Amino acid sequence: MLSARLVVERERFRLDIVIDAAAGEVVALLGPNGAGKTTALRALAGLVRLSHGEIVLDGEPIHERPAERRSIGMVFQDYLLFPHLSALDNVAFGPRCQGTPKARARVGAREWLERIGLKDHLHARPHELSGGQAQRVALARALAVRPRLLLLDEPLAALDAHTRLEIRAGLRRHLEEFDGAAVLVTHDPLDAMVLADRLVVVENGSIVQEGTPAEVARHPRTDYVARLVGLNLYRGTAAGHQVTIDGLTLSVAEELEGPVFVAFPPSAVALFRGRPDGTPRNLWAARIAGIERHGDQFRVGLDGPISVSADVTAAAVAELDLLPGQEVWVAVKATETHAYPA
C-alpha cells in the first residue's frame, strides 16, 4: 500500500531509507535523536522535500503533490489543535477543506468524538481539554479526512505516565480498526512494542534493523537497540559453544561458528564481593563504574574486560556494600545468554 524511498540531503546529514507498509499495518520508526525519524515522517507528509526517491501510496506516486493533496492524516506531538475552534470544529476542519458541507462535516465530527469517548466535550476549546483529551481530538481530526496513510509523530510524548497508559490502549484499538497504513515515530520502546506490527530502526539516516517487535527484541544488532530493549549486547567470534569478545571467552547455549552477537539481560548478571565457590563458566573480575536507581531495583554499571549492566535489589546493594570504584566478581550463566549470527 505504501512504498517509499526517502532521500533527504542536507549539508551535514543524509537520510536514505526505504519504508513499506501494507494496508492495516503499523510501522514504527525508532532511533536516537538526530537519526532522521521525524525528517522521514515529514517527507512522507510533504512537509520536507525529497532530494531523491519516491512515495507511492495505493499505486499512485504522490511525492510531487503538495501536502494538502496527499491522502494523509497526521498527529503531531503537540497536537497543534486550532485554539479558537471547539473540539467539534477542529475535527470537522479537514472534511470541510475537502469540500464537505459544514452541517455534514459537523455530523461526521460528532460521530468521531463519540467514538473516542468525548461526546461530552464537543464544544470545549483546546485549553479546556486535558492532554489525553487533546490527543484524542488530534487523532479524530487526522482520521476524519479518511486518509490512506496515518502519520503519528511521538503522539504520546506530551502525556503523563498515567494518562499515557490509558491513551496507549485506546490508540492501539483505533489503529487496529484503521484500514490504511500507519507510520509511527517514537522514542519509547513500550509504545513501539505495543502499537506497531513492525519496527524499523534508523541510525545516522540509515536503517540498521527491522522486523517484528519480538524479532528485534530477541536479536538486537546495535548498541542502541540493545539499550532500547534492555539487554547487554556484544559482538564476538564463536567456536562451538564458546564466544570470544575482546579477549574474554563466554560459554553460550547455542553452537555457532564465526561472527556472532551475544546478548543477555542485566537481570542475568550476578555480583559477588569475592570469587564464588565452584567454577561458573562465565566469571570475571570487574570494577563498579556507577550505581543508579532503575525502577524498583538498582542498575550497576561495571567496567572490566567488557562493560556490563547488572540489575540488583536494594537488599543486595546493602548486603554486598556496593560502591562505585569497588572491585567485584561478575557471573552470567551460559543458559541465560543468547547468541546469534552477526
FIGUDREN-194720 format. One record per residue (C-alpha): residue number from 0; x, y, z; residue in one letter. Coordinates in steps of 0.05 Angstrom, whole numbers, plus 32768, in hexadecimal, padded with zeros to 4 digits. Layout:
N
(r NUM (X Y Z) "A");
...
***
This chain:
342
(r 0 (8000 8000 8000) "M");
(r 1 (8039 8030 8012) "L");
(r 2 (807B 8029 7FEF) "S");
(r 3 (80AD 8061 7FF9) "A");
(r 4 (80F6 806F 7FF0) "R");
(r 5 (8107 80AE 8016) "L");
(r 6 (8147 80D3 8007) "V");
(r 7 (8151 8117 8028) "V");
(r 8 (8195 8137 8022) "E");
(r 9 (81AC 8170 804E) "R");
(r 10 (81F0 818F 8059) "E");
(r 11 (8205 8160 8091) "R");
(r 12 (81D0 812A 808E) "F");
(r 13 (81B4 80F8 805C) "R");
(r 14 (8175 80D0 8066) "L");
(r 15 (816E 8094 8038) "D");
(r 16 (813B 8060 804D) "I");
(r 17 (8105 8034 802E) "V");
(r 18 (80C2 802E 8052) "I");
(r 19 (808B 7FFD 803D) "D");
(r 20 (8049 7FF3 8061) "A");
(r 21 (800E 7FC7 8050) "A");
(r 22 (7FC5 7FD9 805A) "A");
(r 23 (7FB4 7FD2 80A3) "G");
(r 24 (7FFE 7FCF 80B8) "E");
(r 25 (801E 7FFD 80EB) "V");
(r 26 (8068 800A 80E0) "V");
(r 27 (8090 802C 8118) "A");
(r 28 (80CF 8055 8109) "L");
(r 29 (80FF 8052 8143) "L");
(r 30 (8143 8071 814D) "G");
(r 31 (816C 80A1 8176) "P");
(r 32 (8165 80EC 8171) "N");
(r 33 (817E 8106 812E) "G");
(r 34 (8176 80C2 810C) "A");
(r 35 (8145 80DE 80D8) "G");
(r 36 (8103 80C2 80F1) "K");
(r 37 (80DC 8103 80F2) "T");
(r 38 (80FC 8119 80B0) "T");
(r 39 (80E1 80D8 8091) "A");
(r 40 (809C 80E4 80AC) "L");
(r 41 (809A 812C 8094) "R");
(r 42 (80B3 8115 8050) "A");
(r 43 (8079 80E4 804B) "L");
(r 44 (8049 811C 805F) "A");
(r 45 (8065 814B 802A) "G");
(r 46 (8081 817C 805E) "L");
(r 47 (80C9 816C 804A) "V");
(r 48 (80DC 8167 8000) "R");
(r 49 (8100 8129 7FE8) "L");
(r 50 (8145 8130 7FCA) "S");
(r 51 (813B 80ED 7FA7) "H");
(r 52 (810B 80B2 7FAB) "G");
(r 53 (80C1 80A9 7FA7) "E");
(r 54 (8082 809E 7FD0) "I");
(r 55 (804D 8070 7FB4) "V");
(r 56 (800B 8069 7FD8) "L");
(r 57 (7FD5 8039 7FBF) "D");
(r 58 (7FFC 8033 7F7E) "G");
(r 59 (7FFE 807F 7F72) "E");
(r 60 (803E 80A8 7F76) "P");
(r 61 (8030 80E2 7FA6) "I");
(r 62 (8075 80FF 7FB3) "H");
(r 63 (806A 8138 7F82) "E");
(r 64 (8027 814B 7FA0) "R");
(r 65 (8021 8182 7FD4) "P");
(r 66 (8012 816C 801B) "A");
(r 67 (7FC8 817E 8017) "E");
(r 68 (7FBE 8151 7FDA) "R");
(r 69 (7FDA 8112 7FFA) "R");
(r 70 (7FA9 80E1 801A) "S");
(r 71 (7FCD 80E7 805D) "I");
(r 72 (7FB8 80F6 80A4) "G");
(r 73 (7FEB 810C 80D7) "M");
(r 74 (7FEC 810F 8123) "V");
(r 75 (8022 813D 813E) "F");
(r 76 (8045 8137 8181) "Q");
(r 77 (8028 8179 8199) "D");
(r 78 (7FE4 816B 8178) "Y");
(r 79 (7FE2 81B0 8155) "L");
(r 80 (7F97 81B8 815E) "L");
(r 81 (7F7A 81FA 8148) "F");
(r 82 (7F73 8220 818A) "P");
(r 83 (7F37 824A 8174) "H");
(r 84 (7F0E 820E 815D) "L");
(r 85 (7EE6 81DC 8187) "S");
(r 86 (7EF7 8192 8187) "A");
(r 87 (7EBD 8188 8157) "L");
(r 88 (7ED5 81BC 8126) "D");
(r 89 (7F1E 81A5 812B) "N");
(r 90 (7F08 8160 8114) "V");
(r 91 (7EDA 817C 80DF) "A");
(r 92 (7F10 81A9 80C2) "F");
(r 93 (7F30 8174 8095) "G");
(r 94 (7EF0 815C 8074) "P");
(r 95 (7EDA 81A4 8069) "R");
(r 96 (7F1C 81B2 8046) "C");
(r 97 (7F0D 8176 8019) "Q");
(r 98 (7ECB 8196 8005) "G");
(r 99 (7E9B 8174 8035) "T");
(r 100 (7E61 81A3 8048) "P");
(r 101 (7E66 81C0 808E) "K");
(r 102 (7E2A 819C 80AB) "A");
(r 103 (7E3F 8158 8091) "R");
(r 104 (7E88 8163 80A7) "A");
(r 105 (7E70 8172 80ED) "R");
(r 106 (7E44 8134 80EF) "V");
(r 107 (7E81 810A 80DC) "G");
(r 108 (7EAC 812E 810F) "A");
(r 109 (7E78 8120 8146) "R");
(r 110 (7E79 80D6 8134) "E");
(r 111 (7EC5 80D5 8139) "W");
(r 112 (7EC5 80F8 817D) "L");
(r 113 (7E90 80C8 8197) "E");
(r 114 (7EBB 808E 817E) "R");
(r 115 (7EF7 80A6 81A5) "I");
(r 116 (7ECF 80B3 81E4) "G");
(r 117 (7ECA 80FF 81E1) "L");
(r 118 (7E80 8109 81D3) "K");
(r 119 (7E7B 8135 8211) "D");
(r 120 (7EB3 8163 81F8) "H");
(r 121 (7E9A 8176 81B3) "L");
(r 122 (7E9B 81C0 81BF) "H");
(r 123 (7EDA 81C3 81EB) "A");
(r 124 (7F14 81ED 81D1) "R");
(r 125 (7F5A 81CD 81D3) "P");
(r 126 (7F6F 81F3 8212) "H");
(r 127 (7F33 81D4 8236) "E");
(r 128 (7F4A 818D 8226) "L");
(r 129 (7F7B 8160 824A) "S");
(r 130 (7FB8 8147 8226) "G");
(r 131 (7F98 8104 821A) "G");
(r 132 (7F58 8123 8200) "Q");
(r 133 (7F7F 8151 81D1) "A");
(r 134 (7FA6 8115 81B6) "Q");
(r 135 (7F65 80F1 81A7) "R");
(r 136 (7F49 812E 8184) "V");
(r 137 (7F88 8132 815A) "A");
(r 138 (7F81 80E9 8147) "L");
(r 139 (7F38 80F2 8135) "A");
(r 140 (7F4A 812F 810B) "R");
(r 141 (7F7E 8106 80E5) "A");
(r 142 (7F4E 80CC 80D9) "L");
(r 143 (7F13 80F7 80C6) "A");
(r 144 (7F30 8105 8081) "V");
(r 145 (7F30 80B9 8075) "R");
(r 146 (7F7B 80B6 8064) "P");
(r 147 (7F9C 807B 8043) "R");
(r 148 (7FDB 8089 806B) "L");
(r 149 (7FDD 809E 80B4) "L");
(r 150 (801C 80BE 80D0) "L");
(r 151 (8027 80C4 811B) "L");
(r 152 (8061 80EE 8135) "D");
(r 153 (806E 80DC 817E) "E");
(r 154 (8023 80DC 818C) "P");
(r 155 (8029 80CA 81D6) "L");
(r 156 (8068 80F1 81E8) "A");
(r 157 (8044 812C 8208) "A");
(r 158 (801A 8101 8237) "L");
(r 159 (8028 80EF 827F) "D");
(r 160 (8035 80A6 8290) "A");
(r 161 (7FEE 8096 82A8) "H");
(r 162 (7FCC 80B8 826D) "T");
(r 163 (7FFE 8098 823D) "R");
(r 164 (7FE9 8053 8253) "L");
(r 165 (7F9F 8061 8247) "E");
(r 166 (7FA9 8085 8204) "I");
(r 167 (7FDA 8050 81EB) "R");
(r 168 (7FA4 801B 81F3) "A");
(r 169 (7F70 8045 81CF) "G");
(r 170 (7FA1 8056 8197) "L");
(r 171 (7FB0 800D 818C) "R");
(r 172 (7F66 7FFF 8184) "R");
(r 173 (7F5D 8037 8152) "H");
(r 174 (7F9A 8021 812A) "L");
(r 175 (7F7F 7FDA 8127) "E");
(r 176 (7F3E 7FF6 8109) "E");
(r 177 (7F63 8022 80D6) "F");
(r 178 (7F65 8001 8092) "D");
(r 179 (7F9D 802C 8075) "G");
(r 180 (7FE8 802A 8083) "A");
(r 181 (8004 804D 80C0) "A");
(r 182 (804B 8065 80CF) "V");
(r 183 (805C 8076 8117) "L");
(r 184 (8099 809C 8130) "V");
(r 185 (80AA 8091 8179) "T");
(r 186 (80E4 8091 81AA) "H");
(r 187 (80BE 8063 81DA) "D");
(r 188 (80CC 8019 81D0) "P");
(r 189 (808B 8006 81F4) "L");
(r 190 (8062 8032 81C5) "D");
(r 191 (8083 8010 818A) "A");
(r 192 (807C 7FC9 81A6) "M");
(r 193 (8032 7FD3 81B7) "V");
(r 194 (801B 7FFB 817B) "L");
(r 195 (8045 7FE2 8140) "A");
(r 196 (8043 7FA4 8115) "D");
(r 197 (8089 7FB1 80FC) "R");
(r 198 (80C4 7FDA 8114) "L");
(r 199 (80F5 8000 80E8) "V");
(r 200 (8132 8018 810E) "V");
(r 201 (8156 8054 80F0) "V");
(r 202 (819B 806D 8104) "E");
(r 203 (81C2 80A4 80E0) "N");
(r 204 (8190 80A8 80A8) "G");
(r 205 (8191 805D 8097) "S");
(r 206 (816A 8020 80AB) "I");
(r 207 (8193 7FF3 80D8) "V");
(r 208 (815E 7FC0 80EB) "Q");
(r 209 (8115 7FAF 80DD) "E");
(r 210 (80E5 7F78 80EF) "G");
(r 211 (80AC 7F67 811D) "T");
(r 212 (80B1 7F81 8165) "P");
(r 213 (80C1 7F3B 817D) "A");
(r 214 (80F8 7F31 8148) "E");
(r 215 (8119 7F74 8157) "V");
(r 216 (8115 7F69 81A3) "A");
(r 217 (8133 7F23 819E) "R");
(r 218 (8169 7F34 816B) "H");
(r 219 (8182 7F7C 8176) "P");
(r 220 (81B8 7F8F 8144) "R");
(r 221 (81D1 7FD2 815F) "T");
(r 222 (81E1 7FEE 81A3) "D");
(r 223 (81A6 801E 819C) "Y");
(r 224 (8175 7FE5 8191) "V");
(r 225 (8193 7FBC 81CA) "A");
(r 226 (818A 7FF7 81FA) "R");
(r 227 (8144 8001 81DF) "L");
(r 228 (812E 7FBB 81F0) "V");
(r 229 (8158 7FB8 8230) "G");
(r 230 (818F 7F87 821D) "L");
(r 231 (81DB 7F83 8222) "N");
(r 232 (81F4 7F78 81DB) "L");
(r 233 (8238 7F65 81C0) "Y");
(r 234 (8257 7F50 817E) "R");
(r 235 (8289 7F17 817E) "G");
(r 236 (82A2 7ED9 815B) "T");
(r 237 (8282 7E95 8169) "A");
(r 238 (82A2 7E51 8168) "A");
(r 239 (826F 7E1E 817E) "G");
(r 240 (8252 7E32 81C1) "H");
(r 241 (8289 7E65 81CE) "Q");
(r 242 (8289 7EAE 81B9) "V");
(r 243 (82C6 7EDA 81BF) "T");
(r 244 (82B7 7F25 81CC) "I");
(r 245 (82F2 7F54 81D4) "D");
(r 246 (831D 7F1D 81F2) "G");
(r 247 (82E6 7F03 8220) "L");
(r 248 (82C9 7EBF 8210) "T");
(r 249 (8280 7EB1 8221) "L");
(r 250 (825B 7E70 8220) "S");
(r 251 (8218 7E74 81FC) "V");
(r 252 (81DD 7E46 81F3) "A");
(r 253 (81DF 7E46 81A7) "E");
(r 254 (8213 7E23 817C) "E");
(r 255 (822C 7E54 8146) "L");
(r 256 (8269 7E64 811C) "E");
(r 257 (8284 7EA8 8106) "G");
(r 258 (826C 7EEF 8115) "P");
(r 259 (8232 7EF1 8146) "V");
(r 260 (820C 7F1E 8175) "F");
(r 261 (8204 7F0A 81BF) "V");
(r 262 (81CD 7F29 81E9) "A");
(r 263 (81B4 7F20 8230) "F");
(r 264 (8188 7F4A 825E) "P");
(r 265 (81A4 7F71 8299) "P");
(r 266 (817A 7F44 82C6) "S");
(r 267 (81A4 7F08 82B0) "A");
(r 268 (81E3 7F27 82CF) "V");
(r 269 (81F7 7F10 8315) "A");
(r 270 (8228 7F38 833F) "L");
(r 271 (8256 7F1F 8377) "F");
(r 272 (8287 7F43 83A5) "R");
(r 273 (82B7 7F08 83A2) "G");
(r 274 (82C4 7ED2 836F) "R");
(r 275 (828A 7EA2 8376) "P");
(r 276 (8293 7E59 8387) "D");
(r 277 (828D 7E27 834F) "G");
(r 278 (82A0 7E36 8307) "T");
(r 279 (826A 7E5F 82E4) "P");
(r 280 (827C 7E5F 829A) "R");
(r 281 (8271 7EA9 828F) "N");
(r 282 (8296 7ECB 82C7) "L");
(r 283 (82C4 7F08 82C8) "W");
(r 284 (82DB 7F41 82F4) "A");
(r 285 (82C0 7F88 82E9) "A");
(r 286 (82BD 7FCC 8309) "R");
(r 287 (827C 7FF1 8319) "I");
(r 288 (8277 802F 82ED) "A");
(r 289 (8235 8048 8308) "G");
(r 290 (81F4 8037 832B) "I");
(r 291 (81B0 8056 831D) "E");
(r 292 (8168 8046 832E) "R");
(r 293 (8144 8020 82F7) "H");
(r 294 (80FB 8016 8306) "G");
(r 295 (80F6 7FEF 8347) "D");
(r 296 (813E 7FD6 8340) "Q");
(r 297 (8183 7FF3 8337) "F");
(r 298 (81AB 7FF0 82F6) "R");
(r 299 (81F5 7FE6 8300) "V");
(r 300 (8225 7FFA 82C8) "G");
(r 301 (8264 7FCF 82C6) "L");
(r 302 (82A7 7FDA 82A4) "D");
(r 303 (82D4 7F9F 8294) "G");
(r 304 (82E6 7F75 8258) "P");
(r 305 (82A1 7F89 823F) "I");
(r 306 (8272 7FBF 8259) "S");
(r 307 (8234 7FA0 8279) "V");
(r 308 (81F3 7FB8 829A) "S");
(r 309 (81D7 7F90 82D4) "A");
(r 310 (8194 7F98 82F7) "D");
(r 311 (8195 7F89 8342) "V");
(r 312 (8165 7F95 837B) "T");
(r 313 (816D 7FCA 83B0) "A");
(r 314 (8179 7F91 83E2) "A");
(r 315 (81B3 7F77 83B7) "A");
(r 316 (81D2 7FBD 83B3) "V");
(r 317 (81D1 7FC1 83FF) "A");
(r 318 (81E7 7F79 840B) "E");
(r 319 (8221 7F7D 83DA) "L");
(r 320 (8231 7FC5 83EF) "D");
(r 321 (8236 7FD9 83A6) "L");
(r 322 (8258 801B 8398) "L");
(r 323 (8276 803C 8359) "P");
(r 324 (82BE 8029 8350) "G");
(r 325 (82B7 7FE7 8374) "Q");
(r 326 (82D0 7FA6 8356) "E");
(r 327 (829F 7F6D 834F) "V");
(r 328 (8298 7F2A 832C) "W");
(r 329 (8266 7F25 82F3) "V");
(r 330 (8243 7EE4 82E0) "A");
(r 331 (8212 7ED4 82A8) "V");
(r 332 (81F5 7E8F 829C) "K");
(r 333 (81FF 7E73 8255) "A");
(r 334 (81B5 7E61 8254) "T");
(r 335 (81A2 7EAA 825C) "E");
(r 336 (81CB 7EC3 8221) "T");
(r 337 (81B1 7EC4 81DA) "H");
(r 338 (81E0 7EC1 819E) "A");
(r 339 (81CD 7ECB 8155) "Y");
(r 340 (81F2 7ED9 8113) "P");
(r 341 (820B 7F20 8109) "A");
***
